[in-house]
Amino acid sequence: MKKYITPLYYFIDDFIKSSNQWINNLYLSINTKKPTKTSEISYSYILTIISNQKFLSI
């Protein structure tokens, strides 16, 4: 099963790196306390990815 999990982990890692600018913008919108509807959805999506990474590292 690990041989399937590892590529998925790297895919998620790649996705996060490629979305760096998007995450930075999101971070700014959260910190300025003016989150748009999109950033609220995006934020929960990022949290889901992060929690899935913890699951994948088991």
C-alpha positions in Angstrom: 0.0 0.0 0.0 2.9 2.3 0.7 3.9 2.4 -2.9 0.5 4.1 -3.7 0.6 6.5 -0.8 4.1 7.9 -1.4 3.4 9.2 -5.0 0.2 10.8 -3.6 2.1 12.4 -0.9 4.6 13.9 -3.4 1.7 15.0 -5.6 0.2 16.9 -2.7 3.6 18.3 -1.8 4.0 19.5 -5.4 0.6 21.0 -5.4 1.3 23.0 -2.3 4.6 24.3 -3.7 3.0 25.3 -7.0 0.2 27.0 -5.1 2.6 29.1 -3.0 1.5 32.4 -4.4 -2.1 31.5 -4.0 -1.5 30.5 -0.4 0.4 33.7 0.3 -2.5 35.8 -1.0 -4.9 33.7 1.0 -2.8 34.2 4.1 -2.8 38.0 3.6 -6.6 38.0 3.2 -7.0 36.1 6.4 -4.6 38.3 8.3 -6.2 41.5 7.1 -9.5 40.1 8.3 -11.1 40.6 5.0 -11.6 37.0 3.8 -13.5 36.6 0.6 -15.9 33.8 0.1 -13.3 32.1 -2.2 -10.5 32.3 0.4 -12.8 30.8 3.1 -13.4 27.8 0.9 -9.7 27.7 -0.1 -8.6 27.9 3.5 -10.7 24.9 4.5 -9.3 23.1 1.4 -5.8 23.7 2.5 -6.6 22.5 6.0 -8.0 19.4 4.5 -4.8 18.8 2.5 -2.7 19.3 5.6 -4.7 16.9 7.7 -4.6 14.4 4.9 -0.8 14.6 4.9 -0.8 13.7 8.5 -3.0 10.7 7.6 -0.7 9.7 4.8 2.4 9.8 7.0 1.0 6.9 9.2 
